Amino acid sequence: MGKNKENSQAGGSGKKSYQLVFWLLVAKIVFILMLVGLAVWLIYSVRFAGSSDRSAVHFNGALGSGYTGDGKKLWISASSGIVSYENGIWKKESSSLNPDGSQFLPIKNGYVRISPDGIEGQQKTLAGQEKAAFRLRGEGSGGVWAAGYASSALYRLKENENRVLFSFSDDGGRTWIEKELNGIRGRINAVAAHPRNTAAFAVATTQGLFLTDNRGRNFQTYLDGQNVSCVSYGFGSKVSLLAGTFGQQTGLYSIIPDAGKAINLDMGTVESDRLVRIVQNPVHDQESVVLTNSGDAYLTANGGQNWVVLAQKGRGLPGK
């Protein structure tokens, strides 16, 4: 009888030990499965976030770029829509498709969109709300456009054989002044307008940079003989410009007309990539962004002494 009792106790103890081992094994398997599930979720979340980020900030061929009036937000218009950059974060402002050949001109409260044929235009907010529309009446279609950032004055230069035809409006395109310009050499790459002075604009050509402050009656020449790919005016009280050149090497110059100077800034990081747009901040006069032909974007906050990469190959880099 005593022996049976001992056997019974031993069997019960063995059964309990077996159950303990079993549940410990189950708990271990559940814990491992939870870890695997957490790892899969994290990988998926990171990939999904990265995929969403790339989709949200990708731009292919900048059609125009500018800053908002408070100087806080940079925007870039591409064929796939408009993206923006603010406080280290890229986001998509608009997914509406923009036809190749469109031109987007930055103004204080948004932009002016020029149709691919260069005849019609709309003034819009960054959200895409139309404020005004116009149609150019004059000689032919096409041409290179600019707009005064604060004045919203419109400028178009069109090459016709050996002539440069100039169209200007300071009333939103309701009326136009048209004339022929002299003193410009080379094929026109870009035009920039002074943000406030409607009589001042700059013409970048394959043979130099040509500045006027009397609406084209005469021009000052800078970077003579160089292929100037883009140009923009600064917003300070003294007239200054930034101009990009392209040849064996890419160059960026600070132009100070009052001093007659063209100062070469260091853009060694760009190497042989062509500068296609320069955007200057309307509030912070030392901040500028340059865009390249391959879709890179570089920002300087100290007048060109140092540069930060904001985008590569048309994809925004967060957290810069």
Number of C-alpha atoms within 10 A of each C-alpha: 6 7 8 9 10 11 12 12 12 12 12 12 12 12 12 12 12 12 12 12 12 12 12 12 12 12 12 12 12 12 12 12 12 12 12 12 12 12 12 12 12 12 12 12 12 12 12 12 12 12 11 11 19 17 14 20 24 23 24 16 19 24 23 23 25 27 27 21 17 12 17 14 16 20 23 23 27 26 18 19 21 28 23 23 22 15 11 11 16 25 19 19 19 16 13 12 12 19 14 14 14 19 26 27 24 28 24 19 18 24 27 27 22 24 20 17 13 21 17 16 21 20 24 19 16 19 10 14 11 14 12 12 16 15 16 19 15 13 13 13 14 17 21 19 22 28 27 24 27 18 18 26 23 22 24 19 23 20 15 11 6 8 12 19 19 22 20 24 19 17 12 19 21 12 14 18 11 16 13 14 16 13 12 22 19 15 16 24 18 23 24 25 27 26 23 14 16 22 15 19 25 27 28 30 24 20 20 23 33 23 23 18 16 13 17 20 12 15 20 14 20 21 19 14 14 18 23 32 28 28 28 27 25 24 21 13 6 10 14 19 22 23 27 28 25 19 14 8 13 21 24 25 21 20 24 16 16 9 8 11 14 18 12 15 15 15 18 11 12 18 11 14 18 20 26 25 23 26 23 25 22 24 16 16 15 17 18 24 23 24 28 21 16 16 20 19 25 20 21 17 16 13 14 19 11 12 19 13 16 23 21 16 15 22 20 28 19 16 10 14
